[in-house]
């Protein structure tokens, strides 16, 4: 298990402790009423809410599972076979880890993107045959790019995609647990708590209703938080789209200031930038990014290399921040 996998597993279990274990513990360690007190109409309302919540949660999980196990693998393999070929030169290589017989490499690739702009970016991959020394500095590597709408995929031509059996088994077990929680648990609760009054024991804070609602709420919160952090950090909406279709030019930083927003105690800085686009039109735009507090004193006005898109020239990114 890699450090990333371990961290993901730890935080997943940590989150489940609050979204599943804690509500269940609090409910069953509280004082039960002598008999269910909800009306029949309220009981069926809660029953419908619980069933709908579990259907939505299981549907979202199935979509995630199918994408993880089947769709992503097919798309990557198809891109490697049929995508547009790009020859990139390896200008830097750093080994960042090892997984069994493979090593993880952080490469810096230099190539001309799909509109002819010379770019360099970091690209991480696993080398399953390190003894062949295919990814030495100075060597070239054939990459394959696929464009579907605004989505761009960039993979090596020699890509070999394999599924981790352990991951597939883990997510399959989670799916079975979700089904058991959605179907078996309410039957168990009915026998334990109904006391001959049907579904009138259901309440909004019953675990069968509360747990899926909490987990969907947490998932939505995480998505919104990631979007906020990405926007505050200055990341492009589609970073690979910027890499493959961006045009490099030199702009001028007219002014900069801290916005008062902090991410991990690092300040967000707003830059006012002026540059000339591909149609020789002078443009002014604002670009925000998170800057290390140790680098604040290095900020200055003056020339700055930037990337912008042909269809949205007002959206830019500093060339030095170009990443995928």
HELIX and SHEET records of a PDB file:
HELIX    1   1 UNK A    3  UNK A   16  1                                  14    
HELIX    2   2 UNK A   17  UNK A   21  3                                   5    
HELIX    3   3 UNK A   22  UNK A   28  1                                   7    
HELIX    4   4 UNK A   40  UNK A   66  1                                  27    
HELIX    5   5 UNK A   67  UNK A   71  3                                   5    
HELIX    6   6 UNK A   72  UNK A   82  1                                  11    
HELIX    7   7 UNK A  130  UNK A  132  5                                   3    
HELIX    8   8 UNK A  165  UNK A  193  1                                  29    
HELIX    9   9 UNK A  198  UNK A  201  5                                   4    
HELIX   10  10 UNK A  207  UNK A  233  1                                  27    
HELIX   11  11 UNK A  239  UNK A  245  1                                   7    
HELIX   12  12 UNK A  296  UNK A  298  5                                   3    
HELIX   13  13 UNK A  319  UNK A  321  5                                   3    
SHEET    1   A 5 UNK A 118  UNK A 127  0                                        
SHEET    2   A 5 UNK A 102  UNK A 112 -1                                        
SHEET    3   A 5 UNK A  84  UNK A  99 -1                                        
SHEET    4   A 5 UNK A 140  UNK A 148 -1                                        
SHEET    5   A 5 UNK A 151  UNK A 156 -1                                        
SHEET    1   B 5 UNK A 282  UNK A 290  0                                        
SHEET    2   B 5 UNK A 266  UNK A 276 -1                                        
SHEET    3   B 5 UNK A 246  UNK A 263 -1                                        
SHEET    4   B 5 UNK A 302  UNK A 309 -1                                        
SHEET    5   B 5 UNK A 316  UNK A 318 -1                                        
END                                                                             
